[in-house]
Amino acid sequence: MPQGDSQPASHTIEVAFSLRGERIPVDHGYALFAALSRLPVAGPWLHASEAIGIHLIRGQYVGDGLLCLTEHSRLVVRLAAGELPSLLPIAGKTLELDGHRIGIGVPQTSLLRPASALYAHLVTTRNGQDEARFDTEIRHQLDALGIAGQATRGKRRVFRVKDKRVVAHSVLVSGLTAEESIRLQEAGLGGRRKMGCGMFVPTEKAP
């Protein structure tokens, strides 16, 4: 990919906490954010922060809308490096996601990694059920970020926020410079980043 001799500077990091537990719902973005927000040690800060993103937890699908946690499952939070002390106290706490309990373990930090192609499993915008309006809005947001890469809309997906069904799509953005790649990971696209939406990661896959 077109990038210089060194990685672009970024003040954003990712913190990955190991997890203890068995199963969680596949559709857990809202439940995860709600459970974290209820923690007295960090909940008020987490709810108020504007620049934080929470990845969906990865696991093995076992049917009935459930994921089985594996040794590689992590709770990954993307945030400004200066906010790290506010997040660390969640280590050792227990969360309940729609009746499924998980424990938060030891964290590891890492820098964002630039890549020419980035993928987000869920991206949601206002009136996102209209594919043409979704595409237009995504292009508008990329232009506002100064990103010339090509956005490709993928599968239509539906997730829940409380009792509301929200329409989203997977999105692949390709042809990125190193600087654009970091900028897109920092800013994301669409809303609900604390519920796993608009969280872009390096990929070689199609949406």
GIKACOR-V624254 format. One record per run of one state. SS is the DSSP state (A for helix, B for strand, O for the rest). FROM is the first residue (numbers start at 0). TO is the last residue. Records with the same first field share a line. If there is no record, write none. Layout:
BEGIN
SS->FROM-TO  FROM-TO
END
This chain:
BEGIN
O->0-10  21-21  25-27  37-41  48-51  54-58  63-64  68-72  88-92  97-98  111-116  123-129  144-148  161-162  174-176  187-191  195-199  202-206
B->11-20  22-24  52-53  59-62  65-67  73-79  93-96  99-110  117-122  149-160  163-173  200-201
A->28-36  42-47  80-87  130-143  177-186  192-194
END
